[in-house]
Amino acid sequence: MDAPTILNAIVNMARTQMESQSETGFFLLSPSRWIGWTSKEKMKNKKQNRIEKGLYWDRALSLVEGCDPISEGCDNCWSTTQTHMRSRQANQKMIDRYAGLVNTFGGFNGRIRLMWDDIKKPKSVKKPTTWAVWNDLFHKDVPLKFQFKFFDMALKTPWHTYIVCTKRAAKMKNRVDRIYALLEHSYPEHTIPLPNVILMVTGENQEMVDSRVPFLFKTQAAVRGVSIEPMLGPVDLSHYFSNFFIDDNDDEYATYKPGLDWVIIGEESGPKARKIEKRYIFDLLTQCIDDDPDNDVPVFLKQMWVNGKLKKMPVFAGRKWDQLPNLK
């Protein structure tokens, strides 16, 4: 038996085993290139490895380059640093994408660049993936057409999950209402709000939480979350957790009656990091725990300063906090 015949026999055996053992996935590039197998357990470990690094998403979907600071949490923005660095590289693609978005001091100058072609990227990825949408999809200069195109793509890729986090909560509420009205008209057979889109606001302190979370509650969303990153002071979320939170002075709360589905916590990183007292983190964690474990709010403690070093996914209060929200 010659070599090609032997190789084809091996490939056929692999295909037969793949059909009979659903727990094992074979990756066949062609009959002449069998590259072996990867078990579901290995894929699960890969996901866990990302979580250990504080990455709750699988891939970034950078749709809006550039931004402008609007609150204290923006002072040491990691995205500003990355944009400044990439805009100075020799690679022309990098220059075209990032140049002109930072000022002479390395901070965002308020200009943005929309990456229209990148919206379609998830369509070519067949493996279920959690995408983090950067930077702020609801920046004041992002047009409704661009935002609609993203949500339309999310509707057509239900095997993916999208995390959209904003500091511009009022703009998000206004735009999402209009977008979902358009989607309901165009696709009446689909569920609205989209079950695979997680809408979140960032609140670095109590003032920002209280100014943004109410708009999040008014926004149609299957899953709502708050990112307390960077955490710059004590934050009390306890009165936002109830599924029956109603503001007597605002009838719109009575329409949705939502609670928070996810909380992300993280201290600030970088050489200018503003460190906080650990009791602020402990207090926030205890707010997320209920007497009935079924009512606990999932928490993701992304990073914390420990003995002078920034620790990803630290053990704190006796455990790691690596919970993800339940999609509805």
N, C-alpha and C positions, 0 to 999 in steps of 0.2 A: 504494500500500500504506500503510495507516494505521499510526500509532505502535504500538498494541498488537500488531498483526500482526508488525511488524518485531522488537519485543522478544521475542515468543514464538519467532520464528525464531532469534534469537541464543541464547536459552535452549536450544533443541533442538540447535543446533550445539555448544553447550558440553557438553551431555549426551553427544552422540555422541563428542566428543573425549575426554571422561572415560572412556568405555568402551574406547576404542581406545588410550589412553595411560595405563597404570596408574601411571606415575611422577608424574602430575599429579593433584592432588585439587581438584575444584571444590566450592565450598560454595554451595548454592542454598537460600535461605531460602523462596522461593516463586517461581512463574512470573513474578511482577512485580517480584521483587527479586533480581537476580543480582549477587552481590557480588564476583565475580572468582575468582581461584584462588590457592592457596598451595602451593608445591612441597614435596616431601619434604625437599629441601635446606634450605629456610627453616625447617622444623620442627626439623631437625637443628641448625641454627645457634642456634635458641632454646634448645635443651638445652645447647649449648656455652656460651652466654652465662650461664646459671645456674651452670654449673660454674666459669666464670671468677670468679664472685662467691663461690666456696667452698660452693655449694649442691649437694650430691650428691643431693638429693631434688627432686621436682617440686612436691609440695604437702605441707603439714603436715596431719596428722589429729590434732587436739587432743582427746583423749578423757578425759584426767584433768587437771583444773586444780588447782593447788596441789601441795604436797609438803612434805618436811621434810628438813633437812640431815643427812647421815649420815657424811660424810667430808670431808677437807680440800678436795676438788675442788668442794664445794658452796658454799664461802665467798663467792664472787663470782658466784653463779649468774645467768645472763642472764634466765632465766625468772622469777626473783624480781622483777627490775627491771621486766620487762614487765607482770607481774601487778599490781605496786604502782601503776604508771602507769595501767593500764587501769581499775583499781578506783576511781580518783579522777575518771574522766571523767563528763560529764553524761548520756551515752547510757545509758538504762535497761537495754538489753540487755547492755552492758558491765558495768554495776553488778551485774546479776543473775548474770553469769558469774564475775566476779572478786572481788567484795566479800567480806570476811570471811576471806580466805585468807592475809593477811599481818599481821604484828604492827606495833606502833607504830614500830619501827625499819625497816620496809620489808622484813623477811625473812619467809620462809614460816613459818607458825605450826603446821604439822602437819596442818591440816585439808585435805581434798580435796573436789572436786566432780566427780561423774561425769557426762559428757555423753552420755547414753544415745542421744539422737536422732542424734548425729553419727556413730555407728558405721555407719549405713546410707549415708552420703554417697558412698562410692566406687561403690556399686551404680548410681548414676545417671550416672557418668562412664564413657563407652564407650571413650575414648582410653586406651591403656595408660599408666599413670602410676605413678611411684615415690612412695609415701607415707611420710613420717617420722612415727611415732606419738609424740606428746608427751602428758603428761610421762612419768612412770614407770608403765607399765601394771601393774607388779608391786609397787607400793606396798602396804604391809601392810594398808591399809584398803580395797583394791579387791577386791570379792567375786569368787569363782570364776565366778558367773553372767555377770558383765560381761566377764571375760576370755574365757570360752567364746563369748559372742556375737561378739566381735571375730574370733576364729579361725574361727568358723563363716562369718562374712561373708567372710573372706579365702579360704576354701575355695571359696565360691560366686562369687568374682571373680578367676579365675586369670589374667586378662589384666593385672592390676595386680601391683606388687611392694610389699611392706611391710617397712620397717626398724623393728625394735623394739629399743631400747637401754635397758638397766637397770643400776642400781647394786646391785640386790637379786637377785643371781645365785642364791642358795639358794632364794628364794621362786619365782623363774622356773622352776628345775628341778622343784620340787614341783608347781607348777600346770600346766606344760606336759605333764608326764607324765599327769596326770589328764585334761587337755583332749584330748590326742591319743588316749587310751584311749576317751573318749566319742565322738570323731569317727570312729575306726575302727569302733566298734560301729554308729554311725548311718549312715556312708557307706563301707561296705567296699570299694566300687569305686574310691575315691580314694586317691592316694598320700599316705602319712604317713611322715615329716614333710612338711608342705606345702612344695613347691618354690619358692613365691613369697614365703615369709616368711624374712627374714634376722634372726637373733637375735644380739644383741651385748651385751657388757658394757663399762662405762666403767672405766678404771683410770688415775688421774692420776699414780701413782707405782708403784714396784715392789711395795710392800706391798699396795696395792689390787689390782694385777694378779694377784699370787699368791693373794690371797684369793678372787678372783672367777672367774678363768679356769677353774680346775678344775671349778667348778659348771657353767660354760658347756659344757665337754667332756662332762659327764654328761647334758646336756640334749639331747633329740632335736631336731635341726635340720638342714635341707638345706644351709644356709649359715651359718657362724659368723664373727663378727668382733669386734675389740676397738677401741674408741675411746679413744685416748690424748689426751683433750681435756677440761679443760686439762692440758697436759703440765707437770708441776711438778718433774720431776727425771729422772735417767737411768732407762731401762726396758730390761730384757733380755727379749725374747720368743723368743729363738732356740730354746729347748728346748720351745716350744709349737707349732712349725711342723710337725714331723714328723707324717705320717699314721699313724705307729705309736707315738705317745707313750703309754706305759703306766706307771702308778704301781703298783709291786709291792705296795704296801700297800692298794690299793683295787681290787677286782675289777671295779668298774663301768667303769673306764677301758678294760678289755679288751673291753667290750661294743661301744663305739662307735669307739675308736681314731681320733679325729678330729684334724685339723690346723686351723689358722686359715685362713680364706678371704679375709680383708680386714682391713686396718689403717688407721684414720683417725688422723691426727696434727694437732694444732693447739695453738698457744700460747694463753694466756688473753687475752681481750680486756677492754676497759673501763678506766676511770680507775685502778682498783686492781689492774691486771694484774700478776701475778708472772712476770716474764720469766726465761728460763732460758738456759743456755749452748747455743750452736748445735751444739756437738759432741754433745749429747744427741740432737738430731734426726738428725744425720748418722749416729751409731752405730745408731740404730733403723732408718734407711733401709737401711744396709748389711746388717742382719740379714735384711731381706726379699728380698735379692737372692741368687740361687743361681747356681752355675756353669752350670747348664742353665736358660736363660730360661723354659722351660716350667714350671719349679718355683718361679719367683718368686711371692711373695705380693703381690697387688695393694695399692697404697698410695695413699691420698688425703691429701696434705699440704694441709690446708685453709687455714691462716693462720700467719703467722710475723712477728715484729717485725723490721723491716729499717730501719736508720738512724732509729730512733725512731718509726717509723710501722708500724701493723699492716697487713701486705700480704696480701691474699687471693691464694691460688694462686701463691705466689712461685716464681721460678726458683731452685732450690737444688741444689747438686751437679751443675750442668750441664743441668738440665731441670725441667719442671713434673711434679709427681706427681699425676696426675688419674685414676688407675685405679679402676675399679669392679669389684666381684666378679662372677664367672661364676655365673649361676644354674644349678642342677643339675637 
